[in-house]
Amino acid sequence: MTAIYKDILQAAQDKRKHIISGDIDKLESVIYQERNLSENILLLEEKRRYIMQAINRTIGKRDTISNLRELIEQIRDPYKSELEKQYDAISGVITKVRDVNKVNTLLTKYSLEYVNNFIRAICSESLNDSVYQKSGDFKGPELKRLLFEVSA
């Protein structure tokens, strides 16, 4: 899981570069890669749950241990220290992924705001005048008086 989370971190960092550069094709490729990595994490999570159930049966615990932190509290060295290292490694990578994803979310939000403001600047009508018609269809505002000649 740690290795896949490291791959997810790398993909998130690549995504940030592509958001900044505006390279939509590469951004789409990274998003597809992230989706595949997320599916792998889900599969590994199922395996982790199965292993935790097996550990619970092996050590005879009536109260089920559901996560690695609880398991670490129940075992002794040398396994305890090794599991702590793994726990710290995976926790560190997940924290980094969370931080990079927060930055990516903000960059995406600001990029969309920039595009919306640009469109509003070149159109004479506000884009907030969308209405629903009697038929139930959505009617967006018509974009009149563009500053650019669209027939070119």
For each residue, the residues with C-beta under 8 A, 3 or more apart:
1: 4 5 41 44 45 48 90
2: 5 6 86 89 90 93
3: 6 7
4: 1 7 8 37 40 41 44
5: 1 2 8 9 41 90 93 94 97
6: 2 3 9 10 93
7: 3 4 10 11 37
8: 4 5 11 12 34 37 38 41 97
9: 5 6 12 13 93 96 97 100
10: 6 7 13 14
11: 7 8 14 15 30 33 34 37
12: 8 9 15 16 34 97 100 101 104
13: 9 10 16 17 100
14: 10 11 17 18 26 30
15: 11 12 18 19 27 30 31 34 104
16: 12 13 19 20 100 103 104 107
17: 13 14 20 21
18: 14 15 21 22 23 24 26 27 30
19: 15 16 22 27 104 107 108 111
20: 16 17 107
21: 17 18 26
22: 18 19 111
23: 18 26 27
24: 18 27 28
25: 28 29
26: 14 18 21 23 29 30
27: 15 18 19 23 24 30 31
28: 24 25 31 32
29: 25 26 32 33
30: 11 14 15 18 26 27 33 34
31: 15 27 28 34 35
32: 28 29 35 36
33: 11 29 30 36 37
34: 8 11 12 15 30 31 37 38
35: 31 32 38 39
36: 32 33 39 40
37: 4 7 8 11 33 34 40 41
38: 8 34 35 41 42
39: 35 36 42 43
40: 4 36 37 43 44
41: 1 4 5 8 37 38 44 45
42: 38 39 45 46
43: 39 40 46 47
44: 1 4 40 41 47 48
45: 1 41 42 48 49
46: 42 43 49 50
47: 43 44 50 51
48: 1 44 45 51 52
49: 45 46 52 53
50: 46 47 53 54
51: 47 48 54 55
52: 48 49 55 56 64 65 66 67 71
53: 49 50 56 57 64
54: 50 51 57 58
55: 51 52 58 59 65 71
56: 52 53 59 61 64 65
57: 53 54 60
58: 54 55
59: 55 56 74
60: 57
61: 56 64 65 74
62:
63:
64: 52 53 56 61
65: 52 55 56 61 70 71 74
66: 52 70
67: 52 70 71
68: 71 72 83 86 87 90
69: 72 73 87
70: 65 66 67 73 74
71: 52 55 65 67 68 74 75 83
72: 68 69 75 80 83 84 87
73: 69 70
74: 59 61 65 70 71
75: 71 72 79 80 83
76: 79 80
77: 80 81
78: 81 82
79: 75 76 82 83
80: 72 75 76 77 83 84
81: 77 78 84 85
82: 78 79 85 86
83: 68 71 72 75 79 80 86 87
84: 72 80 81 87 88
85: 81 82 88 89
86: 2 68 82 83 89 90
87: 68 69 72 83 84 90 91
88: 84 85 91 92
89: 2 85 86 92 93
90: 1 2 5 68 86 87 93 94
91: 87 88 94 95
92: 88 89 95 96
93: 2 5 6 9 89 90 96 97
94: 5 90 91 97 98
95: 91 92 98 99
96: 9 92 93 99 100
97: 5 8 9 12 93 94 100 101
98: 94 95 101 102
99: 95 96 102 103
100: 9 12 13 16 96 97 103 104
101: 12 97 98 104 105
102: 98 99 105 106
103: 16 99 100 106 107
104: 12 15 16 19 100 101 107 108
105: 101 102 108 109
106: 102 103 109 110
107: 16 19 20 103 104 110 111
108: 19 104 105 111 112
109: 105 106 112 113
110: 106 107 113 114
111: 19 22 107 108 114 115
112: 108 109 115 116
113: 109 110 116 117
114: 110 111 117 118
115: 111 112 118 119
116: 112 113 119 120 127
117: 113 114 120 121
118: 114 115 121 122
119: 115 116 122 123 127 143
120: 116 117 123 126 127
121: 117 118
122: 118 119 146 147 148
123: 119 120 127 143 144 145 146
124: 144 145
125: 129 141 142 143 144
126: 120 129 141
127: 116 119 120 123 130 140 141 143
128: 141
129: 125 126 141
130: 127 138 139 140 141
131: 138 139
132: 136 137 138 139
133: 136 137 138 139
134:
135:
136: 132 133
137: 132 133
138: 130 131 132 133
139: 130 131 132 133
140: 127 130
141: 125 126 127 128 129 130
142: 125
143: 119 123 125 127 146
144: 123 124 125
145: 123 124
146: 122 123 143 149 150
147: 122
148: 122
149: 146 152
150: 146
151:
152: 149
